[in-house]
Amino acid sequence: MTATFQPDADWLAFHPDPSKPSYVPPPGAVDAHCHVFGPGDIFPYAPERKYTPVDAGKEQLFALRDFLGFERNVIVQATCHGADNSALVDALLAADDRARGVATIRPGVSRAELADMHAAGVRGIRFNFVKRLVDPKPDDYYRGLTDLVAEFGWHIVVYFEAADLAERWQLFTSLPTTVVVDHMGRPDVSQPVDGPGFALFTRFLREHENVWSKVSCPERLSISGPPDYADVVPFARHLVETFPGRVLWGTDWPHPNMKSHMPDDGALVDVIPRIAPTDDLQRRLLVDNPLRLYWEAS
C-alpha cells in the first residue's frame, strides 16, 4: 500500500519555469545546498514532520542542476523525512558520483547503516535548532551523534536562528569536526553588517578555523526582496571576502517553507557575482571549497 500525502494548504511550490541565469558558473561548480522531497508515495514523509511539501524528486533536481549550469549537488536531508534517509540515498546512488549528501541520524543508528550511507555518498549530518521546524534537544544529544560518525570523518551541518548562536556557543565551539553553518546563521539584515548580531557570527568563524558558512538563501533573509535581494548581499560578500576558503553556496531548491514568495532559481544564481566579485572568489566558493569538503576527502 502506498501513502497519499496532501501538501499543506499554504505551501508554495517551487518555480515551474526558472529563468536562465546570465551568470555562467565555472566548470565543476557545485550547488552545495538543496533537497529532495519524496515522492511521498515512494518515500513517505515522516509522521512527526511539521510540514508536508509538494513532491520534488531527484529527476527534477538534476534537471535544474543542468539548466542552471552546475555539475554537482550536495543534497541535505529534509526535516519532512525525519531520520529516514531513503530518498536522499536514492538520489545519491542515481547521481553517478555527481552528488554528496548530508543525513539526519538518531541514537541507535547502526554502524552498518552509517557505512551504507557513506558508501552512497553521505559525508555529514545535520543538526537543526530552528524551533518552528523541529524540537531541539540538549547538547549531549548532539555530542553523542557526533561520536557515532567520527570514524567516517563526517562533518556537522548546523541550522539555527541568529539568537541561538549565543545559547549554543559552547556546543558549537566544542564540536571536533568541520562545522558548516546553514544560511549565515540567519542574520537580521535590517541591522548593519558590523552590528553586534553579525559580529558574533563573524567572531565564530574568525576564532574557530573549523567553522564554515553557506552564503545561501537570500530569499529567506531579505526584507527588500527579489530579484536583487540587495539587503542580503553585503552580509554574504563580507563572509566570502573574509573567509574565502570556508564558504559554500547553494540554491536551497525546492525552497521549503517559503511564505513571502517563491524565488526564481535563475535570479538566485545571478546574485553570485555580487557576493563573490572576482573569478578567484567565485571558483573557491563554487568549486574548490565544496570539492575539498565533499569529494577530495572521500
Backbone hydrogen bonds in HBPLUS format (Angstrom, degrees):
<---DONOR---> <-ACCEPTOR-->    atom                        ^
c    i                          cat <-CA-CA->   ^        H-A-AA   ^      H-
h    n   atom  resd res      DA  || num        DHA   H-A  angle D-A-AA Bond
n    s   type  num  typ     dist DA aas  dist angle  dist       angle   num
A0008-ASP N   A0052-THR O   2.95 MM  44  5.49 160.2  1.99 151.9 148.1     1
A0011-TRP N   A0008-ASP O   2.98 MM   3  5.13 165.2  2.00 116.2 117.7     2
A0029-ALA N   A0026-PRO O   3.15 MM   3  5.71 138.0  2.34 149.0 147.0     3
A0071-GLU N   A0029-ALA O   2.88 MM  42  5.60 166.9  1.90 149.7 153.9     4
A0072-ARG N   A0029-ALA O   3.29 MM  43  6.61 147.7  2.40 150.0 153.0     5
A0030-VAL N   A0286-LEU O   2.82 MM 256  5.45 145.6  1.93 142.1 151.1     6
A0031-ASP N   A0072-ARG O   2.95 MM  41  6.25 167.2  1.97 150.2 147.2     7
A0074-VAL N   A0031-ASP O   2.84 MM  43  6.27 140.7  1.99 155.7 150.0     8
A0032-ALA N   A0249-TRP O   2.87 MM 217  5.62 154.5  1.93 152.2 145.2     9
A0252-ASP N   A0033-HIS O   2.69 MM 219  5.25 152.2  1.76 170.8 161.6    10
A0034-CYS N   A0074-VAL O   3.22 MM  40  6.44 133.1  2.45 155.4 162.4    11
A0076-VAL N   A0034-CYS O   2.74 MM  42  5.92 168.3  1.75 175.8 171.8    12
A0035-HIS N   A0253-TRP O   2.83 MM 218  6.12 148.6  1.93 160.5 167.6    13
A0037-PHE N   A0056-ALA O   2.83 MM  19  4.77 161.8  1.86 130.1 134.3    14
A0056-ALA N   A0037-PHE O   2.86 MM  19  4.77 167.5  1.88 134.4 138.7    15
A0042-ILE N   A0039-PRO O   2.91 MM   3  5.56 153.6  1.98 119.3 127.6    16
A0043-PHE N   A0039-PRO O   2.75 MM   4  5.82 176.0  1.75 162.7 164.1    17
A0046-ALA N   A0080-CYS O   2.79 MM  34  5.84 156.8  1.84 150.4 157.9    18
A0049-ARG N   A0046-ALA O   3.10 MM   3  5.31 166.9  2.12 114.7 117.5    19
A0061-LEU N   A0057-GLY O   3.15 MM   4  6.46 156.0  2.21 147.8 155.2    20
A0062-PHE N   A0058-LYS O   2.88 MM   4  6.06 169.1  1.89 158.7 160.3    21
A0063-ALA N   A0059-GLU O   3.06 MM   4  6.16 151.7  2.14 140.4 148.2    22
A0064-LEU N   A0060-GLN O   3.03 MM   4  6.22 154.2  2.10 144.4 150.8    23
A0065-ARG N   A0061-LEU O   2.92 MM   4  6.22 159.9  1.96 152.3 158.1    24
A0066-ASP N   A0062-PHE O   3.14 MM   4  6.36 163.8  2.17 147.4 149.9    25
A0067-PHE N   A0063-ALA O   3.01 MM   4  6.18 158.6  2.05 145.5 152.0    26
A0068-LEU N   A0064-LEU O   2.91 MM   4  6.04 159.1  1.95 159.3 162.9    27
A0070-PHE N   A0065-ARG O   2.97 MM   5  5.21 161.4  2.01 160.6 155.7    28
A0069-GLY N   A0066-ASP O   3.24 MM   3  5.21 144.0  2.38  96.3 106.6    29
A0073-ASN N   A0098-ARG O   2.99 MM  25  6.52 149.8  2.08 147.9 157.3    30
A0100-ARG N   A0073-ASN O   3.03 MM  27  6.53 146.5  2.15 145.5 155.4    31
A0075-ILE N   A0100-ARG O   2.81 MM  25  6.25 157.8  1.86 164.4 160.3    32
A0102-VAL N   A0075-ILE O   2.93 MM  27  6.30 145.3  2.05 153.9 154.3    33
A0077-GLN N   A0102-VAL O   2.78 MM  25  5.93 160.5  1.82 165.1 170.7    34
A0081-HIS N   A0078-ALA O   3.04 MM   3  5.71 161.5  2.08 118.3 124.1    35
A0082-GLY N   A0079-THR O   3.01 MM   3  5.01 161.6  2.05 105.5 111.2    36
A0084-ASP N   A0081-HIS O   3.10 MM   3  5.79 157.9  2.15 147.2 149.1    37
A0089-VAL N   A0085-ASN O   2.89 MM   4  6.12 169.7  1.90 162.4 164.8    38
A0090-ASP N   A0086-SER O   2.89 MM   4  6.00 160.5  1.93 149.0 155.0    39
A0091-ALA N   A0087-ALA O   3.08 MM   4  6.26 155.4  2.15 143.3 149.1    40
A0092-LEU N   A0088-LEU O   2.98 MM   4  6.29 158.2  2.03 152.0 158.5    41
A0093-LEU N   A0089-VAL O   2.93 MM   4  6.15 164.4  1.96 156.6 159.8    42
A0094-ALA N   A0090-ASP O   3.13 MM   4  6.28 141.1  2.29 138.7 148.8    43
A0095-ALA N   A0092-LEU O   3.13 MM   3  5.18 150.2  2.23 101.0 110.0    44
A0098-ARG N   A0095-ALA O   3.11 MM   3  5.18 148.4  2.21 102.7 112.4    45
A0101-GLY N   A0121-GLY O   3.01 MM  20  5.85 156.5  2.06 126.1 125.1    46
A0123-ARG N   A0101-GLY O   2.82 MM  22  5.95 164.6  1.85 163.5 158.1    47
A0103-ALA N   A0124-GLY O   2.87 MM  21  6.26 151.8  1.95 152.8 143.9    48
A0126-ARG N   A0103-ALA O   2.89 MM  23  6.19 144.9  2.01 162.9 171.7    49
A0109-VAL N   A0106-ARG O   3.21 MM   3  6.10 149.4  2.31 148.2 149.4    50
A0114-LEU N   A0110-SER O   3.09 MM   4  6.44 158.9  2.13 148.7 154.2    51
A0115-ALA N   A0111-ARG O   2.81 MM   4  6.06 157.1  1.86 151.2 158.0    52
A0116-ASP N   A0112-ALA O   2.94 MM   4  6.15 155.0  2.00 146.4 152.6    53
A0117-MET N   A0113-GLU O   3.02 MM   4  6.30 155.6  2.08 146.0 152.5    54
A0118-HIS N   A0114-LEU O   2.87 MM   4  6.13 154.9  1.94 149.4 156.9    55
A0119-ALA N   A0115-ALA O   2.95 MM   4  6.19 159.0  1.99 148.4 153.6    56
A0120-ALA N   A0116-ASP O   3.07 MM   4  6.32 140.4  2.23 139.4 149.9    57
A0120-ALA N   A0117-MET O   3.13 MM   3  5.02 123.4  2.47  91.2 105.8    58
A0121-GLY N   A0117-MET O   3.07 MM   4  6.36 129.8  2.33 140.7 153.6    59
A0122-VAL N   A0117-MET O   2.94 MM   5  5.40 168.2  1.95 145.9 141.9    60
A0121-GLY N   A0118-HIS O   3.04 MM   3  5.14 135.9  2.24  98.7 111.2    61
A0155-HIS N   A0123-ARG O   3.14 MM  32  6.65 154.3  2.21 141.9 142.1    62
A0125-ILE N   A0155-HIS O   3.07 MM  30  6.62 149.3  2.17 157.5 163.8    63
A0157-VAL N   A0125-ILE O   2.80 MM  32  6.06 165.4  1.82 155.8 159.0    64
A0127-PHE N   A0157-VAL O   2.71 MM  30  6.09 161.3  1.74 167.1 172.0    65
A0159-TYR N   A0127-PHE O   2.97 MM  32  6.37 154.0  2.04 161.9 164.5    66
A0129-PHE N   A0159-TYR O   2.78 MM  30  5.90 167.6  1.80 169.0 172.7    67
A0133-LEU N   A0130-VAL O   2.91 MM   3  5.61 158.4  1.96 121.5 128.7    68
A0134-VAL N   A0130-VAL O   3.07 MM   4  6.21 151.4  2.16 152.2 160.8    69
A0141-TYR N   A0138-PRO O   3.08 MM   3  5.65 141.2  2.24 114.0 123.9    70
A0142-TYR N   A0139-ASP O   3.03 MM   3  5.51 122.9  2.37 109.9 122.4    71
A0143-ARG N   A0139-ASP O   3.09 MM   4  6.45 155.7  2.16 151.4 159.0    72
A0144-GLY N   A0140-ASP O   2.99 MM   4  6.09 154.0  2.06 144.1 149.9    73
A0145-LEU N   A0141-TYR O   3.29 MM   4  6.61 151.2  2.38 140.1 146.9    74
A0146-THR N   A0142-TYR O   2.98 MM   4  6.20 154.5  2.04 147.4 154.6    75
A0147-ASP N   A0143-ARG O   3.07 MM   4  6.34 152.0  2.15 145.9 152.5    76
A0148-LEU N   A0144-GLY O   3.24 MM   4  6.53 144.7  2.37 138.7 147.7    77
A0148-LEU N   A0145-LEU O   3.09 MM   3  5.06 120.5  2.46  93.2 108.1    78
A0150-ALA N   A0147-ASP O   3.36 MM   3  5.21 159.7  2.41 100.2 106.1    79
A0152-PHE N   A0149-VAL O   3.05 MM   3  5.55 145.5  2.17 113.2 122.9    80
A0153-GLY N   A0150-ALA O   3.01 MM   3  5.35 160.8  2.04 112.9 119.2    81
A0156-ILE N   A0178-THR O   2.97 MM  22  6.30 169.3  1.98 167.1 167.9    82
A0180-VAL N   A0156-ILE O   2.77 MM  24  6.20 161.7  1.81 155.7 162.2    83
A0158-VAL N   A0180-VAL O   2.86 MM  22  6.22 156.5  1.92 152.9 159.4    84
A0182-ASP N   A0158-VAL O   2.95 MM  24  6.18 167.8  1.96 160.8 162.2    85
A0164-ASP N   A0161-GLU O   2.86 MM   3  5.40 149.4  1.95 117.4 127.0    86
A0165-LEU N   A0162-ALA O   3.29 MM   3  5.84 159.9  2.34 113.7 118.8    87
A0168-ARG N   A0164-ASP O   2.92 MM   4  6.07 153.1  1.99 156.6 162.9    88
A0169-TRP N   A0166-ALA O   3.42 MM   3  5.00 166.4  2.44  97.6 100.6    89
A0172-PHE N   A0168-ARG O   2.91 MM   4  6.13 173.0  1.91 171.1 170.5    90
A0173-THR N   A0169-TRP O   2.91 MM   4  5.92 164.2  1.94 154.6 158.8    91
A0174-SER N   A0171-LEU O   3.08 MM   3  5.26 148.1  2.19 104.3 114.1    92
A0179-VAL N   A0210-ASN O   2.92 MM  31  6.10 161.9  1.96 143.5 148.5    93
A0212-TRP N   A0179-VAL O   2.72 MM  33  6.05 162.5  1.75 161.5 165.6    94
A0181-VAL N   A0212-TRP O   2.98 MM  31  6.16 162.8  2.01 130.1 134.2    95
A0214-LYS N   A0181-VAL O   2.86 MM  33  6.08 163.6  1.88 174.8 169.8    96
A0185-GLY N   A0182-ASP O   3.09 MM   3  6.07 160.5  2.13 129.8 134.5    97
A0186-ARG N   A0183-HIS O   2.90 MM   3  5.68 160.5  1.93 125.6 131.2    98
A0184-MET N   A0214-LYS O   2.99 MM  30  5.89 126.8  2.29 153.2 168.6    99
A0191-GLN N   A0188-ASP O   3.13 MM   3  5.86 165.8  2.15 118.8 123.1   100
A0195-GLY N   A0192-PRO O   3.01 MM   3  4.87 161.2  2.04 105.8 107.9   101
A0199-ALA N   A0195-GLY O   2.96 MM   4  5.91 145.8  2.08 152.2 163.0   102
A0200-LEU N   A0196-PRO O   3.21 MM   4  6.27 143.9  2.35 138.2 143.6   103
A0202-THR N   A0198-PHE O   2.92 MM   4  6.25 164.3  1.94 156.3 159.6   104
A0203-ARG N   A0199-ALA O   2.91 MM   4  6.03 147.4  2.02 140.0 149.4   105
A0204-PHE N   A0200-LEU O   2.97 MM   4  6.21 147.7  2.08 140.4 149.0   106
A0204-PHE N   A0201-PHE O   3.04 MM   3  4.95 115.6  2.47  92.5 108.3   107
A0205-LEU N   A0201-PHE O   3.23 MM   4  6.70 150.5  2.32 149.1 155.0   108
A0206-ARG N   A0202-THR O   2.85 MM   4  6.01 162.2  1.88 148.9 154.9   109
A0207-GLU N   A0203-ARG O   2.87 MM   4  5.85 165.7  1.89 156.9 158.1   110
A0211-VAL N   A0208-HIS O   3.06 MM   3  5.77 165.3  2.09 123.8 126.4   111
A0213-SER N   A0246-ARG O   2.98 MM  33  6.47 154.6  2.05 153.7 160.1   112
A0248-LEU N   A0213-SER O   3.04 MM  35  6.35 145.3  2.16 141.1 145.6   113
A0215-VAL N   A0248-LEU O   2.81 MM  33  6.15 161.9  1.84 175.1 169.5   114
A0220-ARG N   A0217-CYS O   3.07 MM   3  5.37 145.1  2.20 106.3 115.6   115
A0221-LEU N   A0218-PRO O   3.17 MM   3  5.14 129.5  2.43  96.0 109.2   116
A0222-SER N   A0218-PRO O   2.91 MM   4  5.65 151.0  2.00 158.3 161.1   117
A0229-TYR N   A0225-GLY O   2.97 MM   4  5.00 144.3  2.10 148.6 146.5   118
A0232-VAL N   A0229-TYR O   3.06 MM   3  5.75 152.3  2.14 119.3 126.8   119
A0235-PHE N   A0232-VAL O   3.07 MM   3  5.62 127.7  2.35 115.9 128.5   120
A0236-ALA N   A0232-VAL O   3.25 MM   4  6.57 165.7  2.27 159.1 162.8   121
A0237-ARG N   A0233-VAL O   2.84 MM   4  5.91 169.3  1.85 164.3 167.9   122
A0238-HIS N   A0234-PRO O   3.03 MM   4  5.97 151.9  2.11 135.0 142.3   123
A0239-LEU N   A0235-PHE O   3.27 MM   4  6.60 157.8  2.33 147.1 151.7   124
A0240-VAL N   A0236-ALA O   2.97 MM   4  6.24 163.1  2.00 154.9 159.9   125
A0241-GLU N   A0237-ARG O   2.93 MM   4  6.03 164.6  1.95 154.3 157.7   126
A0242-THR N   A0238-HIS O   2.94 MM   4  5.92 143.7  2.08 140.7 150.8   127
A0243-PHE N   A0239-LEU O   2.80 MM   4  5.56 160.8  1.84 147.2 152.2   128
A0246-ARG N   A0243-PHE O   3.01 MM   3  5.54 168.3  2.02 125.8 127.7   129
A0255-HIS N   A0252-ASP O   2.66 MM   3  5.32 156.6  1.71 133.5 139.0   130
A0267-ALA N   A0264-ASP O   2.96 MM   3  5.32 121.8  2.31 106.4 120.6   131
A0268-LEU N   A0264-ASP O   3.11 MM   4  6.52 147.7  2.22 148.5 158.4   132
A0269-VAL N   A0265-ASP O   3.11 MM   4  6.41 154.4  2.18 145.6 151.1   133
A0270-ASP N   A0266-GLY O   3.16 MM   4  6.45 145.8  2.28 139.9 149.2   134
A0271-VAL N   A0268-LEU O   3.06 MM   3  5.33 156.1  2.12 105.6 113.2   135
A0272-ILE N   A0269-VAL O   3.06 MM   3  5.58 151.0  2.14 113.0 120.8   136
A0274-ARG N   A0271-VAL O   2.92 MM   3  5.40 144.3  2.05 116.0 127.3   137
A0275-ILE N   A0272-ILE O   3.02 MM   3  5.37 140.3  2.18 109.7 120.4   138
A0276-ALA N   A0272-ILE O   2.85 MM   4  5.92 144.1  1.98 157.4 169.2   139
A0282-GLN N   A0278-THR O   2.97 MM   4  6.20 158.9  2.02 152.6 158.9   140
A0283-ARG N   A0279-ASP O   2.92 MM   4  6.12 159.1  1.97 148.8 154.3   141
A0284-ARG N   A0280-ASP O   3.03 MM   4  6.25 160.0  2.07 149.8 155.2   142
A0285-LEU N   A0281-LEU O   2.95 MM   4  6.04 164.7  1.98 147.9 152.5   143
A0286-LEU N   A0282-GLN O   2.93 MM   4  5.95 165.9  1.95 152.4 156.0   144
A0287-VAL N   A0283-ARG O   2.81 MM   4  5.21 150.3  1.90 137.8 145.3   145
A0288-ASP N   A0283-ARG O   2.95 MM   5  6.24 151.3  2.03 143.7 151.4   146
A0289-ASN N   A0284-ARG O   2.95 MM   5  5.49 161.3  1.99 141.8 146.7   147
A0291-LEU N   A0287-VAL O   3.02 MM   4  5.98 158.6  2.07 154.7 161.6   148
A0292-ARG N   A0288-ASP O   2.99 MM   4  6.06 157.4  2.04 148.3 154.6   149
A0293-LEU N   A0289-ASN O   3.06 MM   4  6.25 160.6  2.09 154.4 159.3   150
A0294-TYR N   A0290-PRO O   2.88 MM   4  5.77 163.6  1.91 149.6 154.2   151
A0295-TRP N   A0291-LEU O   2.92 MM   4  4.97 149.5  2.01 126.7 135.4   152
A0296-GLU N   A0291-LEU O   2.81 MM   5  5.98 169.5  1.82 160.9 163.2   153
A0298-SER N   A0295-TRP O   3.03 MM   3  5.31 161.6  2.07 113.1 118.3   154
